[in-house]
Amino acid sequence: MNRGFLLGVLSLFCLTAQAGPQINVGTVYDYLDADKSTYLKRVFNSGDATAFVKINVLEIVYDAEGKPQEIPVANAADGASRNGLMASPARLIVPAQGMQGTRLLYMGERDRERYFRVRFVPVVPEKEDEFTVTGEEREDYKKALKAGVNVMTGFGTVFFVRPKDARFATAINETDSRYELRNDGNTVLVVDEFKNCSLTKETDCGATTKHHVLAGNSFAFDKEKGREYRFFLIEGADRKALKVVSR
């Protein structure tokens, strides 16, 4: 996978069906600013049954060829040597038509940017899952789900932890035939709502896309005659609207 594209399509987990819990986690990309150490993530349940949600965290690391891998976060049992991201709590009981929150807490060095996959997985509670429910409540829940065909869908989000000295430095190189945006800073920047459209036919537009550009990487495109390219360049809290026209 191209490192500049970063983490591409997000994980989806389907267990099977139609009614029951229906969770939603809002945005699928979240960013921890340089001056923050915690982030509140809300989980919504629009379904007609309670959702029991397990939260798993994996770190996304890149090998020498720039290929991403997801590995478990290594933490000491006593928390003394914790180095990475953790969810607290890591188990949520979200009532039907309700909401619960978990805090994503980062502990460790902030000398470089780090990336994590946070998975929100609805489950049927078992004893070993450590949900605070009785055995009788677990069995009642299973029976209620078995009464119909149920779908429980989970989400995999991507969490960016910016370095302590986060610095944005975007260089633009443009020729008659090509446009390149290079990230010379030390933290991710975002090319959002990228769209290319015909100058003469208003309805002739490509799909709207979003791109994450890691430090040291570039986002580029070839300029076609008679097209214009619109997008937002997002550097932390700064959002700029840009337009490139090729006549």
N, C-alpha and C positions, 0 to 999 in steps of 0.2 A: 504494500500500500504506500502511495506517495506520502512522504512525511509532511509536505506542505499542505496537503489536503486534510490530514489529521483525522484519524478515527472514524471517518466516513459515516456509514449508516449505523444507527443505534440498535442495540439488542432488543428483541421482542421475545417474550416468553408466553406461549399459549398452552394451557393445560387441557381445555375442551369446553365451549358453548353458549348459553343465551341469557340466562338470568343470574342473579347472585351479585357478588361484589363487582364493582366497576371502578378501578382506581385511575387517578390522573395525577401526575406530578408537576404539571405546569411546564416550564421551560426545560428543554433537554440539554442545554448548555448553561453552566453556571461558572462564575468567576470569583475567586477569593482575592480581594485587593491586597496590596502590599502591607497596608496598615491594619488588616483584620486577621483574626485567627479562628473565628467561628462564622458559620453561615446557617441560617434557618431555612430548612427545606420543608415545604408543606405537601402532604399527601391527601388528596380529596377522594371521596368515595361517593359516586353518584348512583350506585346500585341499590338494590333492595335487600341486601344482606350485609352483615358485618364483614369487613375485610381484615384478615390477619396477614400482616405484611412483614416479611424478613428483608433486611437491608444488608447487602453484601458490598464490600469495597475491595477493588483490585487496583493496583498501580499499573499504568500504561508506560512501558519503557521501550526504548528503541535500540535495536542492535546496530552493529557497525555499518550495515547496509541501509539503515533507516527504516527497517521494518518494525512495526509496533507489536509488542507482546503484552499480555495481561498477566500479572503475577500477584499472589497474595501479599498484603501489606504485612511486613515483619514487625511485630511489636512484642516487647517484653511483657510477661504476665503481670508484673507489678506496676507497669506503666512508666517505670523510671527511665527506660531507654526507648520510649515510644518515638517513632520517627515515621510519620505519615498521616493519613487521614482516617478518622474513625467516625462512626455514626452513634449518637447517643440521644435516645435509645436506639438499639438496632432491631427492636421488635415493636411494631405498632399494631394496636387494635383500633381500627377506624370504623365507627358506626355508619350504618346506611345513611346516605345524605349528609354525612358529616366530614370532619377534617381533623387530622392530627399532624403534629410537626416533629421533626427530628433535627438535632443540631449536628452539622458536619464540622468536626473539630480537627484542626491541623496542628500537630506538634512535631517539632524537628527544625532542622536548619532551613533557611530561606535564601541560600546562596545561588539557587538556580530555580527555574520554573519546573513544576512537576504536574503530572496529569493522572487523573484517577477515573475509573469507571465505577459508578455507584448504581447498583442494581436494586430495584424495588420489586420484590417477588411475592405476590399473594399466594398463600398456602392454606391447606387444610391443617389446622393445628394438631400436632402430635405431642406426646409427653416430653420428648427430647428437645422440642422447639423452644421451651422456656417461656411460653406465653402464660400469663397469670390467669388461667382458667382451670376449672375443675374437670375431672374425668367425665363427669355427667354432662357438663356443658360442651365438651369436645364431641361427645357422641351425639348430642342433640343437633349440633351444627352439621355434622356429617350426614345425619338423616335428612335434615332440611335441604341440603344440597342435592342429595340423591333423589329427592322428590321430583326434580326437573333436570334438564340438560343444562350444564353450567359451563360458562367460559370464564377463566380467570387469566387476565392478561397483565403481564408485568412490563416494566420499562427499564432500560439501561441509559442512564444519563452520563454526561462527561463533565468532570469538574476540574477546572484549571486553578492551580495555586501559583499566584504570581510571586516572583522573588521579592525580597525585602527592598532592594534598590531598583524596583521596576522602572525601566526606561524605554520610552517609545522613540523610534527614529525610523521614519519611513522614507525611502528613496524612490523617486519615480523616474523611470527611463522610458522615453517615448520616441518612436520614429514614425515615418509615414505608414509603415505596415504593421507595427507591433507596439503594444503597451505593456510595460512591466512595472510592478509595484513590489519593491524588495523590503523585507523587514530587517533593518540593521540594528534594531533594539535588542532587548533581552527578554521580552515577553510577547505573548501572542497578540496579534491584531486581527480584526475581523473585516472581511469584505462582505457586506450584508445587502440583501435585496438586489443582487446583480442581475441586470436584465439588458439584453440587446434588442433593439427595435429598428425597423425600417424608417428612414427619414421621409418616405413618401406614402407609406401605407400604415396607418395608425394601428391596425390590428395585427400586423406582422411582427410579432415579438417572440423571442425564445423564452424558455422556462426561467422563472426567477429562482436564483440559487444563493446559497450562503457558503462562504469559504473561511476557514481558519488558517492563518499564515503564521507558522512558528518562527521564532528567532532564527535568522540565517537563511530563511527560505523566501521564495518569491511566488507571487500570483501574476500570471501574464495571459494575454490573449492576442490573437492576430486580428487586425482591424480590417473589416470588409468595407469596400466602397458602398456608400449609400446607407450606412448603418450608424446608429448612435448607441453608446453604452452608458448606462446610468447605474450608480451604486452608492452605498454609504461606506466610508472608511471609518471604522470605529477603533479608537485607541483609548482603551479604558473608558473614562467618562466622556471623552471627546468624540463627537459624531459629526462627520463632514459629508455633505452631499457632493458627489463628483460626477461630471459628465464628459465623455470623450466622443467627439464627432469625427467621422471619416467620410469625406465628400468625394 
